[in-house]
Structure formats: structure tokens, C-alpha cells
Amino acid sequence: MPLGELEDEAMGKLLLVGVEGPVKAQLLDLMPPEDYKIETANSGFEAGIQAESLHPDCVVIDFGMGRTEAMLIAQNLRKNQDYADAVLVALLSDDDTASGFDRSVFNETFRKPFDAALLAERIRTLVGRKKQLA
């Protein structure tokens, strides 16, 4: 018998924005589908649509999509009351951290290259903490 909304509340919901290649593949492998519902988006527009339907616990934004668009996505999520408590994780290059990057919008930042297993573990920890507080 499907549990519907109860099942949704138990699962971690993860939105990957602009995350591609090996990092995306490794996260999909490391975050089991029985524990995490994962959606992807490749633009700010797609991220808005996915966030509306998924109501993610965690949003991982890869700055490889462009710093301006990535920051705009993060700021829009923070402004929206529905996503104010979502965990935001930034995947940064050296260029993004070099010129006065404002980390205050994000709960966590990872500088490339990084170990996807560490990212997956950090997401599990942050989402687990968020679910305990809810």
C-alpha cells in the first residue's frame, strides 16, 4: 500500500541545478532512490519549475552554469518562504571564490575538484538535521 505524503516526508528531496557529468552520476549512485528523490534542472527557469513541484530539502547549485545565474537561483529560493529552510549547497570553481563571493546565501560550499562521496555525506547530514528539526 503506497504511503503517499507520509512517504514523501520521510524521503530526502534533492534538486541538482547545473550539476553534470561525473558529479551528477556519482550523486545518483550514492543517494539511494529509496531514501532520496532527486530531480535535475539545467537553468534557472527549470530550477523554479522543479522546486515548485518537488519542494526540495536540499538544492545543489553548480556555479559552472554561470555565477550570475547561480546566485540569482539561490537568492530567489531564499526569498521564497516555501524554500526558506531548504539547504543550499554551492559547487564553486577557483574563479567563484576569488572575487568576493558572498557565502551567506548558502549553507555549504564545495570547491572543485572535490570528492562526490564527501558531498553526498554532507547532504545526508544536512538533510537529516533539517528533517529532525521539522
C-alpha positions in Angstrom: 0.0 0.0 0.0 1.6 3.3 -1.0 2.1 5.8 1.8 1.8 8.9 -0.4 2.5 12.1 1.5 4.0 10.2 4.5 6.5 8.5 2.3 7.3 11.9 0.7 8.0 13.4 4.2 10.4 10.5 5.1 12.4 10.8 1.8 15.0 13.4 1.3 14.2 15.6 -1.7 17.2 16.8 -3.6 17.4 19.2 -6.6 20.6 19.3 -8.7 20.9 22.6 -10.7 23.5 22.7 -13.4 25.2 19.6 -11.9 26.5 17.4 -14.8 28.9 14.7 -15.7 30.7 12.5 -13.2 29.5 14.5 -10.1 25.8 14.0 -11.1 26.4 10.3 -11.9 28.2 9.8 -8.6 25.5 11.6 -6.6 22.8 9.5 -8.2 24.7 6.3 -7.3 25.5 7.5 -3.7 22.0 8.7 -2.8 19.7 5.6 -2.9 16.3 6.1 -4.6 14.6 4.5 -1.6 15.9 7.3 0.6 16.2 10.3 -1.8 14.0 11.7 -4.6 16.4 13.5 -7.0 15.4 15.9 -9.7 17.6 17.9 -12.0 17.5 21.3 -13.7 19.8 23.0 -16.2 18.6 26.6 -15.9 17.0 29.0 -13.5 13.7 28.5 -15.3 13.8 24.7 -14.9 15.0 25.1 -11.3 11.9 27.2 -10.5 9.6 24.6 -12.0 11.3 21.7 -10.3 11.4 23.5 -6.9 7.6 24.2 -7.2 6.8 20.5 -7.8 9.5 18.9 -5.6 9.7 21.2 -2.6 13.3 20.2 -2.1 15.0 19.7 1.2 18.4 20.5 -0.5 19.4 22.3 -3.6 22.8 21.8 -5.1 23.8 24.6 -7.5 26.8 24.2 -9.7 28.4 27.6 -10.5 29.7 26.1 -13.8 26.4 27.2 -15.2 27.4 30.8 -14.7 28.0 32.8 -11.5 25.2 35.3 -12.1 22.5 32.7 -12.9 23.6 30.5 -10.0 23.5 33.4 -7.5 20.1 34.5 -8.8 18.7 31.0 -8.4 20.0 30.9 -4.8 18.7 34.3 -3.9 15.2 33.6 -5.4 15.0 30.4 -3.4 15.9 32.2 -0.2 13.3 35.0 -0.8 10.5 32.5 -1.3 9.0 31.5 2.0 8.3 27.9 0.7 12.0 27.3 0.3 13.5 29.5 3.1 14.6 26.5 5.1 15.9 24.4 2.2 19.6 23.6 2.5 21.6 25.3 -0.3 24.9 23.9 -1.4 27.2 25.7 -3.9 29.7 23.9 -6.1 32.4 26.5 -6.8 35.5 26.9 -9.0 38.5 29.0 -8.0 37.1 31.9 -10.0 33.9 32.0 -8.0 35.8 32.1 -4.7 38.5 34.6 -5.7 36.4 37.7 -6.2 34.4 38.5 -3.0 31.9 35.6 -3.2 29.0 36.0 -0.8 28.7 32.7 1.0 25.9 33.8 3.3 23.2 32.6 0.9 24.5 29.0 1.1 24.6 26.5 4.0 27.6 24.8 2.5 30.2 25.4 -0.3 32.4 22.9 -2.1 35.4 24.0 -4.2 36.1 21.9 -7.3 37.6 19.4 -7.6 36.0 17.6 -4.6 35.1 14.0 -3.7 31.4 13.4 -4.6 31.2 10.9 -1.7 32.0 13.7 0.8 29.4 15.9 -0.9 26.8 13.1 -0.6 27.6 12.5 3.1 27.3 16.2 3.8 24.0 16.4 2.0 22.8 13.4 4.1 23.9 15.1 7.3 22.3 18.5 6.5 19.0 17.0 5.2 18.8 14.6 8.2 19.3 17.5 10.6 16.6 19.5 8.7 14.2 16.6 8.9 14.8 16.2 12.7 14.0 19.9 13.3 10.8 19.8 11.3 
